[in-house]
Amino acid sequence: MYCSNCGIQVGTSANFCSSCGQSMNKKVDAEIVADNSDNMMIRETFQEKGLNQQKRVEGWNWWAFLFGALWYFYKGMVGKGIAIFIGAFIIGSIIPFLGVVPVWIYCGAKGNEDYQEHINNLNN
């Protein structure tokens, strides 16, 4: 058995992790929701005394930053991809060449969060 907090192997009868002190009474179901070379998003559902909590994964997504709307299409978020494409077109026509930079930054900053929301909506 492995600690859900630090990943150290602990005995099967241990109540707490000897490395970080994490309680071992939690049941953890981990599911990989995105596999990028730079970002591995893992959604974990913790079940303790009937409570379910989801650990949010946030951070920069280089693939979404580099490919923008195409990354959203590839991940199945067609509506958001179309909105990003239209937004980039409008901003790019107002400020040529540099107008799409804010859209790229949005995609890089919000890509992981948008994809996690998309996966949660598919599971519900």
C-alpha positions in Angstrom: 0.0 0.0 0.0 1.2 3.5 -0.8 0.6 6.8 0.9 -1.9 9.0 -1.1 -0.1 12.2 0.1 3.7 11.5 -0.4 3.7 8.2 -2.4 5.9 6.3 0.1 5.2 2.6 0.5 3.7 1.8 4.0 2.6 -1.4 5.6 -0.9 -2.7 5.0 -1.8 -2.5 8.7 -0.4 1.1 9.2 -2.9 3.7 10.3 -0.6 6.7 9.5 2.2 7.2 7.0 5.6 7.1 8.7 7.0 9.7 6.3 4.4 12.5 6.3 1.8 11.5 9.0 -1.1 11.2 6.5 -4.0 9.0 7.8 -4.2 5.7 5.9 -7.9 5.3 6.6 -8.8 7.1 3.4 -9.8 5.2 0.4 -8.4 6.8 -2.8 -9.6 6.3 -6.3 -7.2 8.0 -8.8 -8.0 8.4 -12.4 -5.8 10.0 -15.1 -7.8 12.6 -16.9 -5.2 14.1 -19.1 -1.7 12.9 -20.1 0.5 15.6 -21.5 4.2 15.4 -21.5 4.4 18.5 -19.3 1.2 18.1 -17.2 -0.2 15.0 -15.8 -3.6 15.7 -14.3 -4.9 13.3 -11.8 -8.3 13.5 -10.3 -8.5 11.9 -6.9 -11.8 11.2 -5.1 -11.4 10.9 -1.4 -14.0 8.9 0.6 -13.9 9.3 4.3 -17.0 8.9 6.5 -19.3 9.4 3.5 -17.7 12.7 2.3 -16.5 13.1 -1.2 -14.0 15.8 -2.1 -12.3 16.3 -5.4 -8.7 17.6 -5.6 -8.5 20.4 -8.1 -5.6 20.4 -10.5 -4.6 23.8 -11.8 -1.5 25.1 -13.5 0.0 26.0 -16.9 -0.7 23.9 -19.9 1.9 24.3 -22.6 0.0 22.3 -25.2 -3.1 24.5 -24.8 -0.9 27.6 -25.0 0.9 26.4 -28.2 -2.2 25.1 -30.1 -5.0 27.2 -28.6 -8.4 26.4 -30.1 -7.1 23.3 -31.8 -6.1 21.8 -28.4 -9.7 22.4 -27.2 -11.1 20.7 -30.3 -8.7 17.7 -29.8 -9.9 17.3 -26.2 -13.5 17.3 -27.2 -14.4 20.8 -26.0 -15.8 21.9 -29.3 -18.0 24.8 -28.0 -15.2 26.4 -26.1 -12.8 25.8 -29.0 -15.2 27.7 -31.4 -15.5 30.5 -28.9 -11.7 30.8 -28.5 -11.2 30.7 -32.3 -13.8 33.5 -32.8 -12.3 35.5 -30.0 -8.8 35.1 -31.4 -10.1 36.1 -34.9 -11.8 39.3 -33.6 -9.0 40.4 -31.4 -6.4 39.5 -34.1 -8.3 41.6 -36.6 -8.3 44.6 -34.3 -4.6 44.3 -33.3 -2.8 42.4 -36.1 -0.2 39.8 -35.0 -0.2 40.7 -31.3 -3.9 40.5 -30.7 -4.0 36.7 -30.3 -1.4 36.7 -27.5 -4.0 37.2 -24.8 -6.0 34.3 -26.2 -2.9 32.1 -26.1 -2.2 33.1 -22.5 -5.8 32.4 -21.6 -5.6 28.9 -23.2 -2.3 28.1 -21.3 -3.6 29.4 -18.0 -7.1 27.9 -18.1 -6.6 24.8 -20.2 -6.3 22.3 -17.3 -9.2 23.8 -15.4 -11.4 23.9 -18.5 -10.6 20.3 -19.3 -11.2 19.1 -15.7 -14.6 20.8 -15.8 -15.3 19.1 -19.1 -14.5 15.7 -17.7 -16.6 16.3 -14.6 -19.6 17.3 -16.8 -19.1 14.1 -18.8 -19.1 12.0 -15.6 -22.2 13.5 -14.2 
